[in-house]
Amino acid sequence: MKTKFKYTLALVLSIFITYLFLSSIIKVYKLDSTDTFVIHPSSTSHLNLNNSKTKDIKIHIISVVDKQDLSNYDTALNTVQCYAMQRGYTYHLLNIKDYSSILAKCPYNDFMFQRHCFLSYYLSLVYEDDYVIFIDTDLGIINPNKKFEDYLPRGNEQFLFVQRMFNYEIMAGTFIFKNTNYSRNFLLSWALYDYKKPDSFNGSDNVALHAVLMDLMPLNKQIKRPFCQAIWESSKNFGDCSKFVACMRYLFSDKDVNGSIFDKDLSFDDGKIVALSKHSKRRWMRDVWITDSEFSMDDFMFHSMKEVSLHWNIVRVPHHFGDWINPINMKSFDILKCNTNNYYENWSYYFSYFKSAAFIENKIKAYNKKIEEEYIIDLKTLKLI
């Protein structure tokens, strides 16, 4: 009898302790509207379209797709559309299948290359000298109080890319450029690599971008290019693609592996094209999952905001590559607010994901340090250093 009583008591205590533990976790991490807040825009950030330096600048945000069902990108698309409305930017969500005359000029097999051709011809008809923000449909706005006027090409620059954080790549999924003949021709050159890429595990347009940019390098910087090309041609997986990219960026950087490697912008064609460094203050996006969905007000756009990767894991342990938790309470999102002074209420943030700029910066630096070490290992494996 005593044994049974002790067993029952132990079971009750175990259940009670488990309840307390789970309750404490849920209290900290629960995604409840009562745990959210909004950030009121400052007078300098809200609809700042009358500044004499920016009022004549016309900005277009463009995404190119080839399918009708975009439900996998609901968060990203809603935030971008709302942001464009309140900023006065023109938002274009273009399905290439709706433009048969342009599509006929772009007979490519891989949509990822075809979209660059499509974009070039689409822009040749309109918006000369306007600025274009090209974004994949999984890029969303985390901070609507930032403005694209602060991220445009400067001086001789025509085209801006960003260097990805989770590897060595220059990213193909977003870029900013001035709509000129130079930029449109660059897009066509990129699209042509659908026919030039090797018949291997080639990484599509993102990996091919590095070959396109190498075409713009002086010949004396391309001496080692055949060595890199051989890696691409024999590639069997993402690891091989990564080694090809490492090889190419080693040449881009003039074989410089001193100091903090990823703190440096990469420049092409006499500065007309620039790939912003991992730590550049001019970069407008990063992957949401790099910091476990945590953010600061220094952030602007998040990449990889796919609904299929969205999960509600309260202990924040990712199950798969790219998993994320939405730091915005989209249940309260109302598109009708986007043209009002209360647009910012659509960005109702969960407290537990909002961090200081210093906290996020340190987390990113630690992550990039790891990537830098992997880069050096790849270069040593290739016997480049």
C-alpha positions in Angstrom: 0.0 0.0 0.0 2.8 2.4 0.9 4.6 1.5 -2.3 1.5 2.3 -4.3 1.0 5.6 -2.5 4.6 6.6 -3.1 4.3 5.8 -6.8 1.1 7.9 -7.0 2.7 10.8 -5.2 5.8 10.6 -7.4 3.5 10.6 -10.5 1.5 13.6 -9.3 4.7 15.5 -8.5 6.2 14.6 -11.8 3.1 15.9 -13.7 3.0 19.1 -11.6 6.7 19.8 -12.2 6.2 19.2 -15.9 3.2 21.5 -15.9 5.2 24.3 -14.3 8.1 23.8 -16.7 5.9 23.9 -19.8 4.0 26.8 -18.4 7.1 28.8 -17.9 8.3 28.1 -21.5 4.9 28.9 -23.0 4.8 32.2 -21.0 8.2 33.2 -22.4 7.7 32.0 -26.0 4.0 31.9 -26.7 3.0 33.7 -29.9 0.1 35.7 -28.5 -1.1 39.1 -29.6 -0.8 40.3 -26.0 2.9 39.9 -26.2 3.4 42.2 -29.2 4.3 45.9 -29.7 4.5 48.3 -32.6 7.1 51.0 -33.3 5.9 54.4 -34.1 7.7 56.0 -37.1 9.8 59.0 -36.6 9.0 62.2 -38.5 12.1 61.5 -40.7 11.1 58.0 -41.7 7.3 58.3 -42.3 6.5 59.0 -46.0 9.6 61.1 -46.5 8.8 61.8 -50.1 9.0 65.6 -50.1 12.8 65.9 -49.4 14.3 67.9 -52.3 17.0 65.3 -52.7 14.6 62.3 -53.1 11.3 63.6 -54.4 12.3 63.2 -58.1 13.6 59.6 -57.6 11.2 57.0 -58.9 11.5 53.5 -57.4 10.0 50.3 -58.6 9.9 47.1 -56.6 9.7 44.1 -58.9 9.3 40.4 -58.5 9.0 38.0 -61.4 7.2 34.7 -61.1 6.0 31.8 -63.4 3.0 30.5 -61.4 -0.3 31.6 -60.0 -0.2 30.1 -56.5 2.0 32.3 -54.3 0.5 31.3 -51.0 3.9 30.1 -49.9 5.0 33.7 -49.7 2.0 35.4 -48.0 4.0 37.1 -45.3 6.7 38.4 -47.6 4.3 39.6 -50.3 1.9 41.3 -47.9 4.6 43.2 -46.2 6.2 44.3 -49.4 2.9 45.4 -51.0 2.0 47.3 -47.8 5.4 48.9 -47.6 5.3 50.0 -51.3 1.9 51.5 -50.8 2.9 53.6 -47.8 6.2 54.7 -49.3 4.8 55.7 -52.7 6.8 53.1 -54.6 5.4 51.2 -57.6 5.1 47.5 -56.9 5.2 45.1 -59.8 4.4 41.4 -59.3 4.9 40.1 -62.8 3.9 36.6 -64.0 5.9 36.0 -67.2 3.1 33.9 -68.6 1.0 37.1 -68.9 3.6 38.6 -71.3 3.8 36.3 -74.3 5.5 38.9 -76.6 8.4 39.3 -74.1 8.5 35.6 -73.3 9.1 34.9 -77.0 12.3 36.8 -76.8 13.5 34.7 -73.8 13.5 31.0 -74.9 15.4 29.7 -71.9 14.9 26.3 -70.2 15.6 27.4 -66.6 13.2 30.0 -65.3 15.9 31.4 -63.0 17.8 32.6 -66.1 14.7 33.4 -68.1 13.5 35.9 -65.5 16.6 38.0 -66.0 15.9 38.2 -69.7 12.3 38.9 -69.1 13.1 41.7 -66.7 15.5 43.3 -69.2 13.0 43.4 -72.0 10.2 44.5 -69.7 12.2 47.5 -68.5 13.3 48.4 -72.0 9.8 49.6 -72.7 9.3 51.7 -69.6 10.9 53.6 -66.7 14.2 54.7 -68.2 16.6 55.9 -65.5 14.2 55.0 -62.7 15.5 52.7 -60.0 14.6 49.1 -59.7 14.6 46.9 -56.5 14.4 43.4 -57.7 13.4 40.9 -55.1 12.5 37.2 -54.9 9.0 36.6 -53.6 10.4 35.3 -50.3 11.9 38.6 -49.3 9.7 40.6 -46.9 9.9 43.9 -45.0 10.8 43.6 -41.3 11.3 47.3 -40.7 9.0 49.6 -42.8 10.6 52.7 -41.4 13.7 52.2 -43.6 13.5 53.7 -47.1 15.1 52.5 -50.3 16.4 56.0 -51.2 19.2 55.3 -48.7 20.2 52.1 -50.5 20.5 53.2 -54.1 23.6 53.0 -56.3 26.0 56.0 -55.9 28.3 57.8 -58.2 29.5 55.4 -61.0 27.6 52.5 -59.6 24.9 50.9 -61.8 24.2 47.6 -60.1 24.3 46.6 -56.5 24.3 43.0 -55.1 24.8 41.7 -51.6 27.1 38.9 -50.4 25.2 36.2 -48.7 25.8 35.5 -45.1 25.4 31.7 -44.9 28.0 31.0 -47.6 30.5 32.8 -50.0 28.0 33.6 -52.7 26.9 36.8 -54.2 23.2 36.6 -54.0 21.0 36.3 -57.2 17.7 36.8 -55.5 17.8 40.5 -55.0 19.6 43.4 -56.5 19.2 47.2 -57.0 20.0 49.0 -60.2 19.4 52.0 -62.3 17.3 51.2 -65.4 19.9 51.9 -68.2 21.1 50.1 -71.3 24.1 49.0 -69.2 22.0 47.3 -66.6 19.6 45.7 -69.1 22.5 44.3 -71.1 24.0 42.9 -68.0 20.8 41.1 -67.3 20.8 39.6 -70.8 24.4 38.5 -70.4 23.4 36.7 -67.2 20.4 35.0 -68.9 22.7 33.7 -71.6 24.4 31.5 -69.1 21.5 29.2 -69.2 23.2 28.0 -72.4 26.8 28.4 -71.1 26.5 26.7 -67.8 28.0 23.2 -67.6 26.0 20.0 -67.7 26.7 19.2 -64.1 25.2 20.1 -60.7 25.6 23.7 -61.6 23.6 25.7 -59.0 21.5 27.6 -61.6 21.7 31.4 -61.9 23.1 32.0 -58.4 26.3 30.1 -59.0 26.4 31.2 -62.7 26.4 34.8 -61.5 30.0 34.4 -60.5 31.0 33.4 -64.0 29.1 36.4 -65.4 31.0 38.7 -63.1 34.3 37.1 -63.9 33.6 38.0 -67.6 33.9 41.6 -66.5 37.3 41.2 -64.8 40.6 42.2 -66.5 42.2 39.3 -68.3 45.2 39.3 -65.9 42.8 38.5 -63.1 41.4 35.6 -65.0 44.5 33.5 -65.3 43.3 30.9 -62.8 39.8 30.9 -64.2 40.2 27.6 -66.0 41.0 25.9 -62.7 37.8 27.2 -61.1 35.8 26.4 -64.2 37.0 22.7 -64.0 35.5 22.5 -60.5 32.1 23.8 -61.8 32.1 21.4 -64.8 32.7 18.4 -62.5 30.3 19.6 -59.7 28.1 16.9 -58.2 26.5 18.7 -55.3 26.2 22.0 -53.4 29.6 21.4 -51.7 31.3 21.4 -55.1 29.4 24.5 -56.1 30.6 26.1 -52.9 34.2 25.3 -53.8 33.7 26.8 -57.3 32.3 30.0 -55.7 35.2 30.1 -53.2 37.7 29.8 -56.1 36.0 32.6 -58.0 35.7 35.0 -55.2 39.4 34.3 -54.4 40.1 35.8 -57.8 37.6 38.6 -57.4 39.4 39.7 -54.2 42.8 39.6 -56.0 43.7 36.6 -53.9 43.5 38.5 -50.7 42.8 36.4 -47.6 44.2 38.9 -45.1 42.2 40.7 -42.4 38.5 40.2 -42.2 37.8 38.8 -45.6 34.0 39.3 -45.7 34.2 43.0 -44.6 35.2 44.0 -48.1 32.9 45.0 -51.0 33.7 43.4 -54.3 33.8 45.7 -57.4 33.5 44.9 -61.1 33.8 46.7 -64.4 35.4 49.9 -62.9 33.0 50.1 -60.1 29.8 49.9 -62.1 28.8 46.7 -60.3 29.4 46.3 -56.6 28.7 43.3 -54.3 28.2 44.7 -50.8 30.1 43.0 -48.0 28.5 40.9 -45.3 28.8 43.8 -42.8 28.1 46.7 -45.1 25.7 49.3 -43.7 24.4 49.7 -47.3 23.0 46.1 -47.5 19.2 45.9 -47.4 18.6 42.3 -46.5 19.7 39.1 -44.8 18.4 35.6 -44.2 15.8 35.5 -41.3 17.1 32.3 -39.9 20.7 33.5 -39.5 19.8 35.0 -36.1 17.0 32.5 -35.2 14.3 35.0 -36.4 15.6 37.6 -34.0 16.0 41.2 -35.3 16.8 44.8 -34.5 15.8 48.1 -35.9 19.0 48.0 -38.0 17.4 45.3 -40.1 15.3 46.2 -43.2 14.4 43.1 -45.2 14.4 39.4 -44.5 15.0 36.6 -47.0 13.7 33.0 -46.8 10.2 34.0 -45.5 8.5 30.9 -46.9 5.4 29.7 -45.3 6.4 26.1 -45.8 9.4 26.7 -43.6 7.5 28.6 -40.9 7.1 26.7 -37.7 5.9 27.3 -34.1 8.6 25.5 -32.2 8.6 27.2 -28.8 12.1 26.1 -27.9 13.4 27.5 -31.2 15.2 24.4 -32.3 15.2 24.3 -36.2 14.1 21.1 -37.8 15.3 21.8 -41.3 17.6 24.3 -43.1 15.8 27.6 -43.4 13.2 27.1 -40.7 12.0 30.3 -39.1 9.5 31.8 -36.7 7.5 34.8 -37.9 8.5 37.8 -35.6 5.5 39.7 -36.9 1.9 38.9 -35.7 0.3 38.5 -39.2 -3.1 37.8 -37.6 -3.5 41.5 -37.1 -2.3 42.5 -40.5 -4.8 44.7 -42.4 -4.0 45.8 -45.9 -6.5 48.6 -45.6 -4.2 50.4 -43.2 -1.3 50.6 -45.7 -2.4 53.9 -47.2 -3.0 55.5 -43.8 -0.9 57.0 -41.1 -1.4 53.9 -39.1 0.3 51.6 -41.6 3.0 50.7 -39.0 0.4 48.9 -36.9 0.7 46.1 -39.4 4.2 45.4 -38.1 3.1 44.1 -34.7 6.3 42.5 -33.4 6.6 39.7 -30.8 8.7 41.0 -27.9 10.8 37.8 -27.6 12.3 38.3 -31.1 13.2 42.0 -30.8 16.8 42.6 -29.8 19.3 45.4 -29.6 21.4 46.3 -32.7 24.6 45.3 -30.8 23.2 41.9 -29.9 22.2 41.1 -33.5 25.5 42.5 -34.9 27.5 40.2 -32.5 25.4 37.2 -33.5 26.0 37.9 -37.2 29.7 38.5 -36.7 30.0 35.1 -34.9 28.2 33.4 -37.7 30.3 35.1 -40.4 33.5 34.1 -38.5 32.5 30.5 -38.9 31.8 31.0 -42.7 35.2 32.7 -43.1 36.9 29.7 -41.5 35.0 27.4 -43.9 36.1 29.6 -46.8 39.8 29.3 -45.8 39.4 25.5 -45.5 37.9 25.3 -49.0 40.8 27.4 -50.4 43.3 25.1 -48.7 41.5 22.0 -50.0 41.8 23.5 -53.5 45.5 24.3 -52.8 45.0 27.9 -53.7 46.6 29.0 -50.4 
